[in-house]
Amino acid sequence: MNFLKKNFGWIIVAILASLPLLVIFKMINVDFSNGLSVSFAENAVGNGKTTVEMLYHVSGEFAIRWMTAVLTCTPVFIVFGINNLFVRQAMGIATAIWSLIHFAIFIAAEGFLETFSQVNYVLGFIAILILIPLLFTSNRKSMKRLKKNWKKLQSFAYVAVLLSLIHVAILDKTWMIYAVIVGLGFIIRIPVVKNKFVIFRKKKKLQILSQVGQS
């Protein structure tokens, strides 16, 4: 019971990040009859999209959504004072895993060399390379081992999200909403804006405590 209370947020993120895999599994055939064989299911989806196109869409959408969610953690802390480092790490892991799934689908459908055929593919590939070390260091042991360097390493996530947004924008996807959310997050991080939010939050907290004390 204590484990659930301590890791409740982490567990919720893990469940939410895993649910879309059910959609992915419906569009992939795995055959063990003659060794391991993986193929895309035919006519697995409608909406005028092929199975591969839908796999790209689902995996790419969830990768950018989790990436955006991670970058909103700091603004949420600044505005509301809510922070949970391990939930943020879980979101980072979800981001990296969905990005790797997206890349794996691309490799399976197009081949690795196709990665270097277009600028947007190259940008996505660089984002993946950045996310891999972030994935393997998103844990408590790495935090203790790397100490101050851990934050420096994790700050490369900003580069990854910028490259990912450009990657999505070039593909003419609905990227604007993610850019707006990330942009607002960076505005909230500006020292002048950040200080105003922090001061307001502290005043609000003191008012609540004062009202509780009087009652």
C-alpha positions as CSV (number, residue, x, y, z in Angstrom):
1,M,0.0,0.0,0.0
2,N,2.8,2.4,0.8
3,F,4.4,1.6,-2.5
4,L,1.2,2.7,-4.3
5,K,1.0,5.9,-2.4
6,K,4.6,6.7,-3.0
7,N,4.6,5.9,-6.7
8,F,0.9,6.8,-7.5
9,G,1.8,9.5,-10.1
10,W,4.5,7.4,-11.7
11,I,2.1,4.4,-12.0
12,I,-0.7,6.7,-13.6
13,V,1.8,8.0,-16.2
14,A,2.9,4.4,-17.0
15,I,-0.7,3.3,-17.5
16,L,-1.6,6.3,-19.7
17,A,1.6,5.9,-21.7
18,S,0.9,2.1,-22.3
19,L,-2.8,2.3,-23.3
20,P,-2.1,3.5,-26.9
21,L,0.0,0.3,-27.4
22,L,-3.3,-1.6,-27.7
23,V,-4.0,0.4,-30.8
24,I,-0.5,-0.3,-32.2
25,F,-0.8,-4.0,-31.5
26,K,-4.0,-4.3,-33.6
27,M,-2.1,-3.0,-36.6
28,I,0.9,-5.3,-36.3
29,N,1.0,-9.0,-37.0
30,V,3.6,-11.1,-35.0
31,D,4.2,-14.6,-36.2
32,F,6.2,-17.2,-34.3
33,S,5.4,-20.2,-36.5
34,N,8.7,-19.9,-38.5
35,G,10.9,-17.9,-36.1
36,L,9.9,-14.3,-35.3
37,S,8.2,-12.4,-38.1
38,V,6.6,-8.9,-37.8
39,S,4.4,-7.4,-40.5
40,F,1.8,-4.6,-40.8
41,A,-1.8,-5.8,-40.8
42,E,-3.7,-5.1,-44.0
43,N,-6.9,-3.0,-43.9
44,A,-6.5,-2.6,-40.1
45,V,-7.8,1.0,-40.1
46,G,-10.2,3.2,-42.1
47,N,-10.3,7.0,-42.5
48,G,-8.6,6.7,-45.9
49,K,-5.2,5.9,-44.3
50,T,-3.0,2.9,-44.7
51,T,-1.9,0.9,-41.7
52,V,1.6,2.3,-41.9
53,E,0.3,5.9,-42.1
54,M,-1.9,5.3,-39.1
55,L,1.0,3.8,-37.2
56,Y,3.1,6.9,-38.0
57,H,0.3,9.1,-36.8
58,V,-0.4,7.3,-33.5
59,S,3.2,6.9,-32.5
60,G,4.3,10.4,-33.6
61,E,1.3,12.1,-31.9
62,F,1.9,10.4,-28.6
63,A,5.7,11.1,-28.7
64,I,5.1,14.8,-29.2
65,R,2.3,14.9,-26.7
66,W,4.4,13.4,-23.9
67,M,7.4,15.6,-24.9
68,T,5.1,18.7,-24.6
69,A,3.8,17.4,-21.2
70,V,7.3,17.1,-19.8
71,L,8.1,20.7,-20.7
72,T,4.9,21.9,-19.0
73,C,6.1,20.5,-15.6
74,T,8.3,23.5,-14.8
75,P,5.6,26.1,-15.7
76,V,3.0,24.1,-13.7
77,F,5.4,24.3,-10.7
78,I,5.9,28.0,-11.2
79,V,2.2,28.8,-11.4
80,F,0.7,26.3,-9.0
81,G,3.6,25.1,-6.9
82,I,3.0,21.5,-7.8
83,N,6.1,19.4,-8.5
84,N,7.0,15.7,-8.6
85,L,10.4,14.9,-10.1
86,F,9.7,11.2,-10.5
87,V,6.5,11.8,-12.3
88,R,8.4,14.1,-14.6
89,Q,11.0,11.3,-15.1
90,A,8.2,8.9,-16.0
91,M,6.9,11.4,-18.6
92,G,10.4,11.7,-20.0
93,I,10.6,7.9,-20.3
94,A,7.2,7.8,-22.0
95,T,8.5,10.5,-24.5
96,A,11.6,8.5,-25.3
97,I,9.8,5.2,-25.7
98,W,7.1,6.6,-28.0
99,S,9.7,8.4,-30.0
100,L,11.7,5.1,-30.4
101,I,8.5,3.3,-31.4
102,H,7.8,5.9,-34.0
103,F,11.4,5.6,-35.4
104,A,11.2,1.8,-35.3
105,I,8.0,1.9,-37.4
106,F,9.7,4.2,-39.9
107,I,12.7,2.0,-40.2
108,A,10.5,-1.1,-40.6
109,A,8.5,0.6,-43.4
110,E,11.1,2.7,-45.2
111,G,14.5,1.3,-44.2
112,F,17.3,3.1,-42.2
113,L,18.9,4.8,-45.2
114,E,15.6,6.7,-45.9
115,T,16.3,8.6,-42.6
116,F,18.9,10.7,-44.5
117,S,16.7,11.4,-47.6
118,Q,14.9,14.5,-46.2
119,V,15.7,17.3,-43.8
120,N,12.7,16.6,-41.5
121,Y,13.8,12.9,-41.2
122,V,17.3,13.9,-40.2
123,L,16.0,16.4,-37.6
124,G,13.8,13.6,-36.2
125,F,16.7,11.2,-36.1
126,I,18.9,13.8,-34.2
127,A,16.1,14.2,-31.7
128,I,16.0,10.4,-31.2
129,L,19.8,10.4,-30.6
130,I,19.4,13.1,-28.0
131,L,16.5,11.3,-26.2
132,I,18.4,7.9,-25.9
133,P,20.9,9.1,-23.2
134,L,18.1,11.0,-21.5
135,L,16.1,7.8,-21.4
136,F,18.8,5.8,-19.7
137,T,19.6,8.5,-17.1
138,S,16.0,9.2,-16.1
139,N,16.3,7.4,-12.8
140,R,17.4,8.0,-9.2
141,K,20.8,6.2,-9.5
142,S,21.8,8.4,-12.5
143,M,20.8,11.5,-10.5
144,K,23.1,10.5,-7.6
145,R,25.9,9.5,-9.9
146,L,25.9,12.5,-12.3
147,K,24.9,15.1,-9.6
148,K,25.0,18.6,-11.1
149,N,25.7,17.2,-14.6
150,W,22.4,15.4,-14.5
151,K,20.4,18.6,-15.0
152,K,22.8,19.7,-17.7
153,L,22.3,16.5,-19.6
154,Q,18.5,16.6,-19.2
155,S,18.4,20.2,-20.5
156,F,19.1,18.8,-23.9
157,A,15.4,17.8,-23.9
158,Y,14.8,21.4,-25.1
159,V,16.9,20.8,-28.2
160,A,15.0,17.5,-28.8
161,V,11.6,19.2,-28.6
162,L,12.7,22.0,-30.9
163,L,13.9,19.6,-33.5
164,S,10.7,17.5,-33.1
165,L,8.5,20.5,-33.6
166,I,10.3,21.5,-36.8
167,H,10.1,17.8,-37.9
168,V,6.3,17.8,-37.3
169,A,5.9,21.3,-38.9
170,I,7.6,20.2,-42.1
171,L,5.3,17.3,-42.3
172,D,2.3,19.7,-42.3
173,K,0.9,18.1,-39.1
174,T,-1.2,19.9,-36.5
175,W,1.9,21.2,-34.7
176,M,0.7,24.7,-33.8
177,I,-1.0,23.7,-30.5
178,Y,2.2,22.1,-29.3
179,A,4.3,25.1,-30.3
180,V,1.9,27.4,-28.4
181,I,2.0,25.3,-25.2
182,V,5.8,25.1,-25.3
183,G,6.1,28.8,-26.1
184,L,3.9,29.8,-23.2
185,G,6.0,27.5,-21.0
186,F,9.1,29.4,-21.9
187,I,7.4,32.8,-21.4
188,I,6.5,31.7,-17.8
189,R,10.1,30.7,-17.3
190,I,11.3,34.3,-18.0
191,P,12.6,35.6,-14.6
192,V,10.3,38.7,-14.5
193,V,7.2,36.6,-15.3
194,K,8.3,33.8,-13.1
195,N,8.8,36.0,-10.1
196,K,5.4,37.5,-10.4
197,F,3.8,34.1,-10.4
198,V,5.8,33.0,-7.4
199,I,5.0,36.1,-5.4
200,F,1.3,35.8,-6.3
201,R,1.3,32.1,-5.3
202,K,3.0,32.8,-2.0
203,K,0.6,35.7,-1.2
204,K,-2.4,33.4,-2.0
205,K,-1.0,30.7,0.3
206,L,-0.5,33.1,3.2
207,Q,-4.1,34.4,2.7
208,I,-5.4,30.8,2.9
209,L,-3.3,30.0,6.0
210,S,-4.5,33.3,7.6
211,Q,-8.1,32.4,6.9
212,V,-7.7,28.9,8.3
213,G,-6.0,30.3,11.4
214,Q,-8.8,32.8,12.0
215,S,-11.4,30.1,11.7
